[in-house]
């Protein structure tokens, strides 16, 4: 029950009405111990299966973006047409496995400090987050 109240508060703080579908989105996103990386389509499929009913892709999209805008989720753009979302909103790095399309946390202690030699005039750096794309090394396979 306490989690439900927390989810209702998150939804309302994000400007959303707490519906059954949105509460389920909250449960899938925030009722977990591990960081969760997902695309909108992945999340929609997970929720549809757990509810045993179709949930509108627009509802998932709008809810995720409202949470992102409120600071509850972080968006990681892989390329111009693919974004993942992350429940870990701290500054941290990622591996992206191009074979499995999986986004994996890369702990900060695995990357030396990034040295930015020049910044864009009139801008300040808010964060530095590295995205490392990996794929199978087919040269070493027989």
C-alpha positions as CSV (number, residue, x, y, z in Angstrom):
1,X,0.0,0.0,0.0
2,X,2.9,2.4,0.8
3,X,4.4,1.8,-2.6
4,X,1.0,2.6,-4.2
5,X,0.9,5.9,-2.4
6,X,4.5,6.6,-3.5
7,X,3.5,5.8,-7.1
8,X,0.4,8.0,-6.9
9,X,2.5,10.9,-5.6
10,X,5.1,10.4,-8.5
11,X,2.3,10.4,-11.1
12,X,0.6,13.5,-9.6
13,X,4.0,15.3,-9.3
14,X,4.5,14.6,-13.0
15,X,1.1,16.0,-13.9
16,X,-0.6,12.7,-14.5
17,X,-3.8,11.1,-13.3
18,X,-3.1,7.8,-11.4
19,X,-4.9,5.2,-13.6
20,X,-4.5,1.4,-13.3
21,X,-2.2,1.4,-16.4
22,X,0.0,4.2,-15.1
23,X,0.2,2.5,-11.7
24,X,1.4,-0.6,-13.4
25,X,4.0,1.4,-15.3
26,X,5.2,2.8,-11.9
27,X,5.4,-0.7,-10.5
28,X,7.5,-2.0,-13.4
29,X,9.8,1.0,-13.3
30,X,10.3,1.7,-9.7
31,X,9.4,-1.4,-7.7
32,X,12.8,-3.1,-8.2
33,X,16.2,-3.3,-6.6
34,X,18.3,-3.2,-9.9
35,X,18.7,-0.4,-12.4
36,X,16.2,-0.9,-15.3
37,X,17.1,0.1,-18.9
38,X,14.3,0.0,-21.4
39,X,12.8,1.4,-24.6
40,X,9.2,2.6,-24.9
41,X,8.3,-0.5,-26.9
42,X,10.0,-2.9,-24.4
43,X,8.2,-1.3,-21.5
44,X,4.9,-1.4,-23.4
45,X,5.3,-5.1,-24.1
46,X,6.2,-5.9,-20.5
47,X,3.2,-4.0,-19.1
48,X,0.8,-5.5,-21.6
49,X,1.9,-9.0,-20.7
50,X,1.7,-8.4,-16.9
51,X,-1.7,-6.8,-17.2
52,X,-3.0,-9.4,-19.7
53,X,-4.4,-6.5,-21.7
54,X,-3.1,-4.1,-24.3
55,X,-1.9,-0.8,-23.0
56,X,-1.8,2.2,-25.3
57,X,1.7,3.0,-26.6
58,X,0.7,6.6,-26.2
59,X,0.0,6.1,-22.5
60,X,3.4,4.5,-22.0
61,X,5.2,7.2,-24.1
62,X,3.5,10.1,-22.3
63,X,4.0,8.6,-18.9
64,X,7.7,7.9,-19.5
65,X,8.3,11.3,-20.9
66,X,6.5,13.0,-18.0
67,X,8.7,11.0,-15.6
68,X,11.8,12.0,-17.6
69,X,10.8,15.7,-17.5
70,X,10.2,15.5,-13.8
71,X,13.7,13.9,-13.2
72,X,12.5,10.4,-12.3
73,X,14.1,8.8,-15.4
74,X,17.1,9.5,-17.6
75,X,17.1,9.2,-21.4
76,X,20.1,7.8,-23.2
77,X,20.2,8.3,-27.0
78,X,21.9,5.5,-28.8
79,X,21.5,7.0,-32.2
80,X,19.1,9.4,-34.0
81,X,16.1,6.9,-33.8
82,X,16.8,4.8,-30.7
83,X,16.6,5.9,-27.1
84,X,16.7,4.0,-23.9
85,X,15.5,5.2,-20.5
86,X,17.2,4.5,-17.2
87,X,15.8,4.3,-13.7
88,X,19.3,5.3,-12.3
89,X,19.3,9.0,-12.7
90,X,22.8,9.6,-11.4
91,X,25.7,10.5,-13.7
92,X,27.2,7.2,-14.9
93,X,28.5,5.5,-18.0
94,X,27.0,2.8,-20.2
95,X,28.0,-0.1,-22.5
96,X,25.6,-0.7,-25.4
97,X,25.8,-4.2,-26.8
98,X,25.0,-3.9,-30.5
99,X,24.5,-7.7,-30.8
100,X,21.7,-7.8,-28.2
101,X,20.6,-4.2,-28.1
102,X,21.2,-4.2,-24.3
103,X,22.2,-1.1,-22.3
104,X,24.5,-2.0,-19.4
105,X,25.8,0.2,-16.6
106,X,29.5,0.8,-16.7
107,X,30.7,1.8,-13.2
108,X,32.6,5.1,-13.0
109,X,35.7,3.4,-11.5
110,X,36.2,1.5,-14.9
111,X,36.7,4.8,-16.8
112,X,39.4,7.3,-16.0
113,X,38.4,10.9,-15.7
114,X,37.4,12.3,-19.1
115,X,39.5,15.4,-19.9
116,X,37.5,18.0,-21.9
117,X,40.0,20.4,-23.4
118,X,37.5,22.9,-24.8
119,X,33.9,23.8,-24.1
120,X,31.3,25.4,-26.2
121,X,31.4,29.2,-25.7
122,X,28.6,30.4,-23.4
123,X,27.8,26.9,-22.2
124,X,28.7,25.0,-19.0
125,X,29.2,21.3,-18.8
126,X,26.5,19.7,-16.7
127,X,27.8,16.1,-16.8
128,X,30.1,13.8,-18.8
129,X,28.7,10.4,-19.5
130,X,30.4,7.9,-21.8
131,X,28.5,5.5,-24.0
132,X,30.7,2.6,-25.1
133,X,29.3,0.6,-28.0
134,X,30.4,-3.1,-28.1
135,X,29.8,-6.0,-30.5
136,X,31.1,-9.5,-30.9
137,X,34.7,-9.8,-32.1
138,X,34.1,-12.2,-35.0
139,X,37.9,-12.3,-35.9
140,X,38.5,-14.4,-32.8
141,X,35.8,-16.9,-33.4
142,X,36.4,-20.1,-35.4
